[in-house]
Amino acid sequence: MDPLKAIVHRVIENLAAKGPESQNKIQRVWHTLLDGPAIRHIKIVRLIDGKLIVHVDSSAWLYQMNLNKHKLLERLQEEVPEVKEIFFKIGKVT
C-alpha cells in the first residue's frame, strides 16, 4: 500500500495536468461562441465536477446569458463534453 503522502501527490499532479488544458480548451471554444462585446463582460471562473462557473459583470448580462444558456451549453459540449452545466452569476470579470 502506498503511503498517503504519495497518493495525495499523484492525485494533485493528475488534477494539475488536466486542469489548465481543459480550461484553455474551454476558453478557446467559449471565445468562438460569443461576439466581441460579450467577451468583455463575461469571465470563465472554473470547471468543477462538470459545472462551468461563469461570472458576468451586470444583471443585464446575467439575463442575456441565461436566455442563451441552453444553446451555449449544447455548442460547448460538442467540443468539451465534460461540461455538463453552466452557472452564470454576477461577479468580478477583470
Number of C-alpha atoms within 10 A of each C-alpha: 4 7 7 9 8 10 12 12 10 12 11 11 12 11 10 11 11 10 14 11 11 16 16 11 12 20 14 12 16 19 12 12 15 12 10 10 8 15 16 12 16 24 20 19 15 16 19 13 10 13 14 20 16 21 21 24 17 16 11 11 18 19 14 13 21 16 11 10 15 13 12 16 18 15 15 20 15 11 14 16 12 16 20 16 17 20 14 20 19 15 14 14 16 9
